[in-house]
Amino acid sequence: MRRWPALERETWRPDIRAAVLANQRIGLHRKLMKTAAAADLYPVAVGTDAVVYPSPGPTPLDVLPRTPEGKPVPGTFRLGVSPGMVKHQGTRTVLWAEEQFEEQGGVFNIANHIKTDPAAGEGE
């Protein structure tokens, strides 16, 4: 098995990486709770860097809670490229998820397979 290339860098700092991942996880949980409180919406799967919500439509805008003025509810997930914002990884149907469970034997995290573009990779 090949070693992870980052381990070979002189600047590799596992303590900093652990701190960044911990902060990301705290932010993720905070946003999950705010989204649940604002929209009574709960994820069906949570991965390292992906959250899967049931949606009535094909876009993330169909899921994200909005204020009466149409703006994102403060503290919930927001789409964008700035730090703290999230990007749409992909949209799949319930039938696709069921096929995955049948193929994988039902013991896996659907959040790790939700990406629409198979070339996007597995993440970390």
N, C-alpha and C positions, 0 to 999 in steps of 0.2 A: 504494500500500500504506500502511496506517495505522500510525503509530508506536506502539510499546508504551507504554501510559499511565504506567507506572512511571518512564519516562525524564523525564517532565515534573515529577515531584515534586522539591522542593528537598532532601528528605532521602534521595534515591536514592544508594545507595553500592554501586557494582558490586564493589568489593573485598570488602565484607562478604558480599554475595550469593555471590561466588566461594568465600569461605572456608566458608560454611555448606554449599554444595553439595559441596565437597571433603570436609568432615567426614562428610556423609551418605553419600557414595560409599565412604569408608573403612569406615564402620560396616556398610554393605551387604556389601562384600567380606568383612569379618571374619565376618559372620553366614552368608554363603554357605559359607565354608570350614568353620565350626563345624558347620553342618547337614550338609555332605558327610561330615565326619569322624564325626559322631554317628549318622547314619542311612544312610550310603552313598547319599545322594540328591542328584542334581544337577539344576539348572534346565534347561529346554528353551529359555527365552528370558529375557533381562534387559533391562528398559527403564530410563528415568530414575528412575521411582518405582514400578516394578512388576517382580515376579519371577514367572515361570510355572514351576510344578513339575507333573510328571505325578502323578496321584493315583488311588488305587483307589476313592475315594468323592467325593461332591459338596462336602464341607466342608473347610476348611483344617485342621481337626483330624485329618483322615485323612492328612495329609502331615507335620505337625510332629512332630519326634522327642520322645519322652517318656522319663522315667526309669522304673525299675520301680515307683516309688510313684505314677506318673501325672502328675508335674509336668513342665513344659517343661525340656529339657536346657539348662543354663546356657550363655549365649553364642549360642544359636540364635534363630530368629525366635519372637516371642511375640505373641499376639493381644491387642489392647487399645487404649486411647485415650491412654495416658500416653506421654511422650517416649521414643523408643527402641523402642516397640512398633509392630506393623504391623496394618493392617486388611485384611479380605478384600475384594478388588476385584471378584471374580466367578469363576464356574466355567463352563467351556465344555467341550464334548465334542471328541474328536479329529476327528470328522466335521465339526464347525463349523470347526476349524482348517484342515482340508483344503479346505473351501469357500473360506475366506479366501485361502489360497495360490493357488487356481485363479482367483479374482476379481482378486487383486492382482498376479498374475504371479510370485509366489514371491519377490519382493524387497521385504520389509518386515519389521518386527519385530512378532511376534504379541503381545508384552507391551504394546504400545501400543493394542491392540484388545480385550483380554480382559475389560474391564469389562462386567458383566452389564447395567447400566443405561446405555443409549446416551445419556441426558441428562447423564451424569456428565462428559462432555467428554473432551478429549484430554490434559488435564494441562497441562504447560508447553509 
